[in-house]
């Protein structure tokens, strides 16, 4: 089963990729690694723990995961070229006393395992931030191992 077939079976549709918010590109490939720029949810602002719940933030992290998968498809032509999700860095814009960053970033991690199976299991950091660009609640970047040319 292809990744596109799996996503179709799961009812997952990929969103369009938002334009870069600065002077950068969505992804850079070197050798068999694809480095994806950090992405955030579209048209959402706020701090987790002050107006945004853990469950809501989990959903925002899942949304960001979908955007990141859209970038992978655009860069690689086919999601079947994803050999492995290597590393996820999840940043959570939260109040100082918030300590559930891993529960938030699970929104993206769970999605990657749903879509890519064992190839979606990855190393990860989930950290809290005092702020993120534009006041977004979550930003996530990813390193992907690519198969073939």
Backbone as a chain_set.jsonl record, in Angstrom:
{"seq": "XXXXXXXXXXXXXXXXXXXXXXXXXXXXXXXXXXXXXXXXXXXXXXXXXXXXXXXXXXXXXXXXXXXXXXXXXXXXXXXXXXXXXXXXXXXXXXXXXXXXXXXXXXXXXXXXXXXXXXXXXXXXXXXXXXXXXXXXXXXXXXXXXXXXX", "coords": {"N": [[0.844, -1.181, 0.0], [0.609, 2.192, -0.874], [1.771, 5.333, 0.53], [0.037, 7.428, -0.049], [-2.301, 5.964, -0.576], [-2.719, 4.889, 1.967], [-3.186, 7.246, 3.44], [-5.531, 8.09, 2.201], [-7.222, 5.984, 2.92], [-7.307, 6.479, 5.651], [-8.658, 8.815, 5.644], [-7.326, 11.226, 5.451], [-6.518, 14.392, 4.366], [-4.248, 16.479, 2.706], [-3.179, 19.784, 3.47], [-2.796, 22.97, 1.708], [0.483, 24.4, 1.265], [1.599, 26.957, 3.285], [2.93, 30.188, 2.339], [6.43, 30.971, 2.764], [7.329, 32.682, 5.761], [9.374, 34.438, 5.854], [12.779, 35.062, 4.846], [13.549, 32.352, 3.688], [13.586, 28.848, 2.711], [11.229, 26.123, 2.247], [12.34, 23.588, 2.596], [15.484, 21.857, 2.725], [17.645, 19.756, 1.032], [20.259, 17.537, 1.699], [22.467, 15.177, 0.698], [21.084, 12.159, 1.729], [19.286, 13.261, 3.444], [16.533, 15.271, 4.369], [15.823, 18.412, 5.403], [13.347, 20.039, 7.061], [11.892, 23.229, 7.266], [10.779, 25.035, 10.163], [7.33, 24.949, 10.92], [4.086, 26.346, 11.562], [0.703, 26.371, 12.926], [-2.059, 27.496, 10.87], [-3.408, 30.702, 11.028], [-3.815, 30.79, 13.834], [-3.379, 31.867, 17.124], [-1.87, 32.282, 20.363], [-1.222, 31.249, 23.799], [-0.322, 28.126, 25.171], [-1.885, 26.79, 27.944], [-2.875, 29.14, 28.76], [-5.554, 30.007, 27.724], [-5.394, 28.308, 25.535], [-5.933, 24.927, 25.447], [-4.379, 21.769, 26.377], [-5.426, 19.7, 24.783], [-6.446, 21.169, 22.595], [-4.045, 22.283, 21.647], [-2.704, 19.944, 20.954], [-4.219, 19.246, 18.707], [-3.505, 21.414, 17.079], [-0.789, 20.836, 16.73], [-1.032, 18.497, 15.28], [-2.196, 19.522, 12.948], [-0.021, 21.041, 12.053], [1.728, 18.948, 11.524], [0.447, 17.849, 9.286], [0.859, 19.907, 7.427], [3.64, 19.763, 7.266], [3.927, 17.213, 6.117], [2.797, 17.795, 3.649], [4.815, 19.46, 2.656], [6.892, 17.588, 2.478], [5.873, 15.925, 0.446], [5.766, 17.746, -1.705], [8.483, 18.357, -2.027], [9.67, 15.85, -2.508], [8.17, 14.575, -4.432], [6.905, 12.103, -4.19], [5.485, 10.568, -1.381], [6.256, 8.052, -0.774], [8.94, 7.98, -0.923], [9.904, 8.68, 1.5], [12.011, 7.463, 3.758], [12.413, 7.353, 6.461], [11.221, 9.101, 9.291], [13.338, 11.037, 10.976], [13.99, 12.927, 13.041], [12.173, 15.055, 15.199], [11.557, 18.33, 16.156], [9.761, 19.94, 18.441], [8.23, 22.892, 19.36], [6.66, 24.67, 21.913], [4.594, 27.302, 22.575], [4.1, 28.546, 25.556], [2.769, 29.159, 28.872], [4.945, 29.996, 31.644], [4.883, 28.014, 33.713], [3.949, 25.731, 32.494], [4.145, 22.284, 31.698], [3.64, 20.203, 29.934], [4.621, 19.747, 27.361], [5.448, 17.451, 25.781], [2.972, 16.062, 25.509], [1.548, 17.784, 23.894], [3.076, 17.886, 21.477], [2.801, 15.302, 20.706], [0.636, 15.306, 19.002], [1.625, 15.758, 16.427], [3.573, 13.714, 16.269], [2.017, 11.354, 16.636], [0.461, 11.483, 14.312], [2.464, 11.154, 12.3], [3.213, 8.478, 12.769], [0.766, 7.205, 12.251], [0.519, 7.73, 9.496], [3.007, 6.951, 8.273], [3.653, 4.551, 9.465], [5.97, 2.307, 10.999], [8.137, 3.663, 9.922], [7.587, 6.214, 10.59], [8.227, 6.546, 13.244], [10.279, 8.276, 15.497], [13.141, 10.149, 16.734], [12.903, 12.74, 19.226], [12.453, 16.102, 20.373], [10.701, 18.04, 22.681], [9.891, 21.114, 23.557], [9.415, 23.992, 25.707], [8.581, 27.384, 24.988], [8.996, 30.909, 25.457], [7.819, 32.59, 23.672], [6.619, 32.523, 20.275], [7.023, 33.016, 16.702], [4.749, 35.436, 15.488], [2.979, 34.829, 17.478], [2.084, 32.201, 17.41], [0.897, 29.019, 18.675], [2.365, 26.642, 18.479], [5.309, 25.363, 16.991], [6.946, 23.365, 14.621], [9.694, 21.474, 13.487], [11.367, 19.218, 11.187], [13.469, 16.401, 10.46], [14.116, 14.323, 7.761], [14.812, 11.113, 6.472], [15.633, 10.202, 3.227], [14.754, 7.99, 0.612], [16.299, 6.68, -2.301], [16.707, 8.392, -5.523]], "CA": [[0.0, 0.0, 0.0], [1.375, 3.432, -0.914], [1.44, 6.289, 1.587], [-1.185, 8.132, -0.476], [-3.427, 5.054, -0.355], [-2.939, 4.824, 3.412], [-3.828, 8.494, 3.87], [-6.904, 8.05, 1.69], [-7.934, 5.038, 3.775], [-7.468, 7.129, 6.95], [-9.434, 10.042, 5.465], [-6.424, 12.364, 5.664], [-6.256, 15.262, 3.225], [-3.16, 17.41, 2.983], [-3.488, 21.19, 3.207], [-1.786, 23.698, 0.925], [1.635, 24.867, 2.033], [1.63, 28.424, 3.373], [4.156, 30.832, 1.86], [7.395, 31.237, 3.832], [7.084, 33.929, 6.487], [10.629, 35.179, 5.881], [13.753, 34.764, 3.802], [13.974, 30.968, 3.819], [12.866, 27.892, 1.87], [10.501, 25.13, 3.031], [13.157, 22.412, 2.871], [16.796, 21.748, 2.095], [18.127, 18.377, 1.012], [21.682, 17.289, 1.576], [22.61, 13.727, 0.706], [19.798, 11.478, 1.862], [18.504, 13.911, 4.497], [15.709, 16.423, 4.02], [15.59, 19.246, 6.576], [12.157, 20.867, 6.862], [11.817, 24.441, 8.069], [9.714, 25.042, 11.155], [5.993, 25.367, 10.479], [3.091, 26.521, 12.614], [-0.679, 26.293, 12.45], [-2.515, 28.65, 10.101], [-4.404, 31.616, 11.614], [-4.057, 30.502, 15.248], [-2.416, 32.476, 18.035], [-2.151, 32.118, 21.779], [-0.315, 30.457, 24.627], [-0.848, 26.914, 25.769], [-1.976, 26.99, 29.386], [-3.545, 30.433, 28.987], [-6.477, 30.201, 26.607], [-5.324, 27.138, 24.655], [-5.79, 23.716, 26.253], [-3.481, 20.737, 25.854], [-6.122, 19.02, 23.684], [-6.464, 22.076, 21.432], [-2.671, 22.39, 21.159], [-2.453, 18.662, 20.289], [-4.823, 19.392, 17.386], [-2.684, 22.34, 16.291], [0.429, 20.108, 16.36], [-1.428, 17.576, 14.21], [-2.329, 20.369, 11.758], [1.331, 21.358, 11.597], [2.228, 17.709, 10.918], [-0.119, 17.744, 7.931], [1.579, 20.869, 6.588], [4.981, 19.207, 7.043], [3.792, 16.129, 5.144], [2.613, 18.465, 2.35], [6.145, 19.896, 2.215], [7.617, 16.385, 2.055], [5.358, 15.492, -0.864], [6.199, 18.713, -2.722], [9.936, 18.265, -2.224], [10.097, 14.524, -2.941], [7.341, 14.077, -5.524], [6.123, 10.979, -3.671], [5.723, 10.294, 0.037], [6.867, 6.733, -0.669], [10.387, 8.186, -0.847], [10.265, 8.881, 2.904], [12.57, 6.232, 4.307], [12.268, 7.419, 7.913], [11.215, 10.381, 9.997], [14.502, 10.874, 11.842], [13.977, 13.785, 14.224], [11.157, 16.105, 15.298], [11.735, 19.336, 17.2], [8.494, 20.609, 18.68], [8.313, 24.047, 20.256], [5.332, 25.008, 22.407], [4.47, 28.638, 23.153], [3.308, 28.235, 26.74], [3.024, 29.898, 30.113], [6.177, 29.465, 32.248], [4.701, 26.824, 34.551], [3.435, 24.617, 31.691], [5.117, 21.201, 31.599], [3.115, 19.087, 29.15], [5.032, 19.9, 25.965], [5.371, 16.194, 25.031], [1.575, 15.733, 25.196], [1.164, 18.644, 22.771], [3.794, 17.497, 20.258], [2.265, 14.005, 20.292], [-0.277, 15.523, 17.884], [2.404, 15.552, 15.199], [4.206, 12.39, 16.314], [0.995, 10.337, 16.392], [0.122, 11.562, 12.887], [3.539, 10.56, 11.512], [3.129, 7.021, 12.897], [-0.437, 6.797, 11.513], [0.736, 7.84, 8.054], [4.206, 6.26, 7.786], [3.898, 3.312, 10.201], [7.234, 2.3, 11.736], [9.024, 4.69, 9.355], [7.214, 7.476, 11.221], [8.764, 6.613, 14.614], [11.388, 9.212, 15.391], [13.685, 10.823, 17.908], [12.131, 13.969, 19.353], [12.552, 17.05, 21.479], [9.488, 18.847, 22.852], [10.35, 22.137, 24.493], [8.586, 25.171, 25.904], [9.134, 28.671, 24.558], [8.313, 32.083, 25.995], [7.039, 33.131, 22.562], [6.929, 32.009, 18.943], [6.694, 34.037, 15.702], [3.337, 35.737, 15.25], [2.17, 34.363, 18.591], [1.542, 30.86, 17.186], [1.063, 28.191, 19.865], [3.234, 25.485, 18.233], [6.127, 25.331, 15.779], [7.601, 22.059, 14.537], [10.586, 21.208, 12.357], [11.567, 17.784, 11.019], [14.514, 15.87, 9.596], [13.597, 13.122, 7.104], [15.725, 10.339, 5.64], [15.014, 10.009, 1.918], [15.202, 6.835, -0.152], [16.4, 6.837, -3.751], [16.916, 9.719, -6.117]], "C": [[0.891, 1.247, 0.0], [0.953, 4.335, 0.247], [0.178, 7.057, 1.216], [-2.417, 7.259, -0.275], [-3.755, 4.944, 1.135], [-3.642, 6.084, 3.91], [-5.27, 8.546, 3.415], [-7.772, 7.138, 2.557], [-8.24, 5.653, 5.15], [-8.311, 8.409, 6.873], [-8.621, 11.305, 5.686], [-6.222, 13.102, 4.354], [-5.18, 16.26, 3.603], [-3.55, 18.832, 2.618], [-2.467, 21.8, 2.256], [-0.666, 24.167, 1.851], [1.604, 26.391, 2.083], [2.958, 28.976, 2.838], [5.12, 31.032, 3.022], [7.142, 32.619, 4.454], [8.341, 34.79, 6.582], [11.514, 34.741, 4.731], [14.339, 33.373, 4.016], [13.172, 30.106, 2.85], [12.212, 26.848, 2.773], [11.373, 23.945, 3.44], [14.482, 22.51, 2.14], [17.219, 20.288, 2.187], [19.628, 18.372, 0.888], [21.886, 15.789, 1.73], [21.234, 13.073, 0.783], [18.946, 12.049, 3.0], [17.777, 15.137, 3.959], [15.388, 17.156, 5.309], [14.416, 20.17, 6.285], [12.18, 22.056, 7.811], [10.664, 24.328, 9.057], [8.422, 25.593, 10.575], [5.091, 25.494, 11.692], [1.698, 26.402, 12.045], [-1.084, 27.595, 11.751], [-3.582, 29.408, 10.901], [-4.791, 31.257, 13.048], [-2.976, 31.182, 16.068], [-2.827, 32.17, 19.47], [-1.132, 31.232, 22.466], [-1.027, 29.241, 25.183], [-0.781, 27.093, 27.29], [-2.618, 28.308, 29.756], [-4.433, 30.7, 27.774], [-6.47, 29.065, 25.606], [-5.057, 25.921, 25.532], [-4.781, 22.762, 25.617], [-4.133, 20.024, 24.669], [-6.177, 19.884, 22.427], [-5.071, 22.161, 20.811], [-2.245, 21.1, 20.45], [-3.005, 18.73, 18.859], [-4.032, 20.331, 16.496], [-1.391, 21.657, 15.849], [0.138, 19.107, 15.245], [-1.567, 18.344, 12.886], [-0.962, 20.705, 11.182], [1.958, 20.119, 10.943], [1.716, 17.514, 9.51], [0.579, 18.694, 6.969], [2.972, 20.33, 6.269], [4.951, 18.042, 6.048], [3.56, 16.705, 3.742], [3.953, 18.927, 1.786], [6.952, 18.695, 1.733], [7.172, 15.953, 0.668], [5.838, 16.435, -1.962], [7.685, 18.548, -3.04], [10.358, 16.944, -2.853], [9.322, 13.978, -4.132], [6.434, 12.944, -5.087], [6.489, 10.755, -2.209], [6.314, 8.9, 0.246], [8.389, 6.814, -0.629], [10.846, 8.499, 0.572], [10.727, 7.535, 3.451], [12.37, 6.17, 5.814], [12.118, 8.866, 8.345], [12.293, 10.231, 11.06], [14.328, 11.641, 13.145], [12.879, 14.82, 14.096], [11.567, 17.032, 16.432], [10.424, 20.09, 17.303], [8.647, 21.694, 19.72], [6.901, 24.497, 20.618], [5.387, 26.377, 23.079], [3.535, 28.499, 24.355], [3.655, 29.159, 27.902], [4.206, 29.234, 30.821], [5.999, 28.171, 33.042], [4.187, 25.603, 33.794], [4.507, 23.548, 31.542], [4.67, 20.023, 30.764], [3.456, 19.2, 27.659], [4.989, 18.577, 25.198], [3.94, 15.814, 24.638], [1.071, 16.554, 24.015], [1.784, 18.12, 21.475], [3.405, 16.091, 19.812], [1.271, 14.153, 19.14], [0.404, 15.293, 16.551], [2.985, 14.144, 15.164], [3.206, 11.278, 16.026], [0.59, 10.304, 14.922], [1.19, 10.874, 12.04], [3.508, 9.031, 11.59], [1.888, 6.488, 12.177], [-0.151, 6.712, 10.014], [1.876, 6.943, 7.575], [4.476, 4.926, 8.488], [5.207, 3.401, 10.969], [8.233, 3.32, 11.202], [8.735, 6.069, 9.961], [7.701, 7.62, 12.646], [10.091, 7.362, 14.568], [11.935, 9.608, 16.754], [12.987, 12.182, 17.999], [12.59, 14.795, 20.532], [11.263, 17.844, 21.49], [9.8, 19.848, 23.944], [9.365, 23.296, 24.577], [9.335, 26.425, 25.502], [8.333, 29.8, 25.208], [7.459, 32.771, 24.949], [7.474, 32.422, 21.289], [6.496, 33.062, 17.927], [5.187, 34.204, 15.499], [2.418, 35.278, 16.368], [1.572, 32.98, 18.399], [1.796, 29.981, 18.421], [2.076, 27.055, 19.717], [4.035, 25.735, 16.959], [6.892, 24.018, 15.788], [8.49, 22.023, 13.299], [10.958, 19.735, 12.36], [12.792, 17.505, 10.153], [14.03, 14.515, 9.088], [14.725, 12.438, 6.344], [14.983, 9.968, 4.359], [15.616, 8.785, 1.234], [15.273, 7.188, -1.621], [16.624, 8.259, -4.213], [15.578, 10.247, -6.479]], "O": [[1.827, 1.338, 0.795], [-0.091, 4.124, 0.864], [-0.664, 7.311, 2.077], [-3.464, 7.75, 0.149], [-4.924, 4.909, 1.518], [-4.579, 6.006, 4.704], [-6.142, 8.995, 4.158], [-8.91, 7.475, 2.885], [-9.288, 5.388, 5.738], [-8.636, 9.011, 7.896], [-9.167, 12.34, 6.066], [-5.807, 12.515, 3.355], [-5.201, 16.822, 4.698], [-4.177, 19.065, 1.584], [-1.404, 21.225, 2.021], [-0.855, 24.309, 3.059], [1.585, 27.045, 1.041], [3.983, 28.296, 2.886], [4.682, 31.243, 4.153], [6.793, 33.579, 3.767], [8.359, 35.774, 7.321], [11.053, 34.128, 3.768], [15.476, 33.228, 4.466], [12.205, 30.568, 2.245], [12.597, 26.703, 3.933], [11.173, 23.364, 4.506], [14.596, 23.147, 1.093], [17.165, 19.666, 3.248], [20.204, 19.102, 0.081], [21.529, 15.202, 2.752], [20.337, 13.391, 0.002], [18.004, 11.405, 3.463], [18.333, 15.929, 3.198], [14.758, 16.598, 6.206], [14.48, 20.99, 5.369], [12.452, 21.912, 9.003], [9.693, 23.611, 8.814], [8.424, 26.577, 9.835], [5.299, 24.839, 12.713], [1.519, 26.339, 10.828], [-0.518, 28.656, 12.013], [-4.543, 28.812, 11.387], [-5.95, 31.399, 13.436], [-1.792, 31.086, 15.745], [-3.981, 31.843, 19.747], [-0.31, 30.568, 21.834], [-2.179, 29.313, 25.61], [0.245, 27.495, 27.84], [-2.877, 28.569, 30.93], [-4.101, 31.513, 26.911], [-7.454, 28.874, 24.891], [-4.074, 25.886, 26.273], [-4.385, 22.936, 24.465], [-3.474, 19.769, 23.661], [-5.976, 19.386, 21.32], [-4.932, 22.118, 19.588], [-1.512, 21.149, 19.462], [-2.334, 18.318, 17.913], [-3.895, 20.086, 15.298], [-0.935, 21.867, 14.725], [0.973, 18.896, 14.365], [-1.116, 17.878, 11.84], [-0.765, 20.661, 9.968], [2.64, 20.233, 9.925], [2.455, 17.067, 8.632], [0.86, 18.331, 5.827], [3.432, 20.429, 5.132], [5.857, 17.908, 5.227], [4.067, 16.166, 2.759], [4.203, 18.805, 0.587], [7.621, 18.768, 0.702], [8.003, 15.65, -0.188], [6.266, 15.987, -3.025], [8.083, 18.597, -4.204], [11.299, 16.91, -3.645], [9.762, 13.025, -4.774], [5.306, 12.835, -5.568], [7.666, 10.755, -1.848], [6.818, 8.599, 1.327], [9.055, 5.821, -0.334], [12.047, 8.576, 0.828], [9.942, 6.597, 3.589], [12.181, 5.095, 6.384], [12.802, 9.751, 7.831], [12.174, 9.39, 11.95], [14.496, 11.08, 14.228], [12.672, 15.394, 13.027], [11.886, 16.581, 17.532], [10.023, 20.792, 16.375], [9.131, 21.451, 20.825], [6.054, 24.681, 19.744], [6.137, 26.581, 24.034], [2.323, 28.352, 24.191], [4.683, 29.836, 27.907], [4.451, 28.044, 30.626], [6.887, 27.319, 33.035], [4.006, 24.544, 34.393], [5.666, 23.872, 31.284], [5.253, 18.944, 30.863], [2.668, 18.796, 26.803], [4.533, 18.567, 24.055], [3.722, 15.296, 23.542], [0.258, 16.074, 23.225], [1.079, 17.933, 20.483], [3.65, 15.72, 18.664], [1.084, 13.208, 18.374], [-0.179, 14.697, 15.645], [2.898, 13.459, 14.145], [3.502, 10.359, 15.262], [0.396, 9.231, 14.351], [0.857, 10.09, 11.151], [3.749, 8.358, 10.588], [1.95, 5.428, 11.554], [-0.529, 5.746, 9.352], [1.727, 6.245, 6.572], [5.435, 4.237, 8.14], [5.528, 4.45, 11.529], [9.088, 3.795, 11.949], [9.553, 6.981, 9.85], [7.606, 8.706, 13.217], [10.926, 7.108, 13.7], [11.284, 9.428, 17.784], [12.535, 12.72, 16.988], [13.05, 14.272, 21.547], [10.78, 18.273, 20.442], [9.955, 19.485, 25.11], [8.591, 23.547, 23.654], [10.553, 26.521, 25.652], [7.139, 29.657, 25.472], [6.491, 33.454, 25.281], [8.539, 31.808, 21.226], [5.679, 33.922, 18.255], [4.454, 33.225, 15.357], [1.197, 35.332, 16.221], [0.655, 32.601, 19.128], [2.786, 30.171, 19.127], [2.592, 26.555, 20.717], [3.509, 26.251, 15.973], [7.421, 23.601, 16.819], [8.105, 22.471, 12.22], [10.881, 19.071, 13.393], [13.111, 18.264, 9.238], [13.593, 13.667, 9.866], [15.503, 13.095, 5.652], [13.852, 9.483, 4.4], [16.827, 8.571, 1.27], [14.418, 7.907, -2.137], [16.717, 9.194, -3.417], [15.473, 11.357, -7.0]]}, "num_chains": 1, "name": "protein.A"}
